[in-house]
């Protein structure tokens, strides 16, 4: 991946360094002095709220309690403002010692000179990269250098309503769906649900546009062995149109034949209220379903529709933003913290996320939590997008645009793939 040196960030840091050094402190930025008691004090910016926010705060509190020489101070920023504030703060020399990034946003942060490579402080902290799920680790590795510590993957999986499946005769004695792992088998499964359940019940609750149907398309496209839509040199469109058409055509038929409710205003509510038999979405909804009174549900990987197991996913990662002085003691302490968070992924998994270290999956505390072990295996088959700064733009301005037309039967899958190829190439050529 071709990277810029981050000249803007570096120049701004240097230009303010003399001013900052004359100040008596700052508001939680990276250059706060060490605590008066000799602790290494680390500012940590996060973007989590709700259950995620509470779980991360619990991890920070426990780390501080068990590491008397290090103090991590957690500052929660609003999700919608987080990345803009992070980039701006790093540029003006007031960024945090530690931050959070989705693996999908990492290429942008690298390109802008916001984050630093981790291998030197990781070695100082004794981090064993082999202890991480290698599929998740590959998503944060660029030119053989590690730029983030993955703490999870939040993947696209399937949830099912046990009562409704039992009513349709599709729940096995083991409490799992009676479902043939194939494209035809899944359609047969939905057909039975539609025939056996009341008309008001949706066989498959899914949004009619944007993220979740795209995630399903990406999963099926990947199961078919489709290439990433961007070439290895990140310069050209590389979509495998034949496989893209096959995946889109399959999903279009699910909408057209009434297995997915059309114009569903809230497919989460549809499933949560007990009027949908299954849904597919991210693991982060596990906690939501658990908190729903008298809701009997199950969780599992999405079916293996085609030749190879694959699903969409992203990861939360811990990063070390560029700081004014790049203090070695702070960077080592930050890596100790990041690795410790990954080691204690059973706490982070409470919201549904899959821990990034296989060793966590063997902890009794993780095994005792319902549902998580039923889908944790998908961490190794998540198909991450290419490490391009254009990935988000391609997804939101091209893939969403044309696939949304397919789902409402206003565009053929073939036309959508042709338009996507042209749109991807235009963005990559800009």
Secondary structure, 3 states (H helix, E strand, C coil): CCCCCCHHHHHHHHHHHHHHHHCCCCCCCCCCCCCCCCCEEEEEEECCCHHHHHHHHHHHHHHHHHCCCEEEEEEECCHHHHHHHHHHHHHCCCCCCEEEEEHHHHHHHHHCCCECCCHHHHHHHCCCHHHCCHHHHHCCEECCEECCEECEEEEEEEEEEHHHHHHCCCECCCCCECCCCCHHHHHHHHHHHHHHCCCCCEEEECCCCCHHHHHHHHHHHHHCCCCCCECCCCCCECCCHHHHHHHHHHHHHHHHCCCECCCCCCHHHHHHCCCEEEEEEEHHHHHHHHCCCCCCEEEEECCCCCCCCCECEECEEEECECCCCCCHHHHHHHHHHHHHHHHCHHHHHHHCCEECCHHHHCCHHHHCCCCHHHHHHHHHCECCCCCCCCHHHHHHHHHHHHHHHHHCCCCCHHHHHHHHHHHHHHHHHC
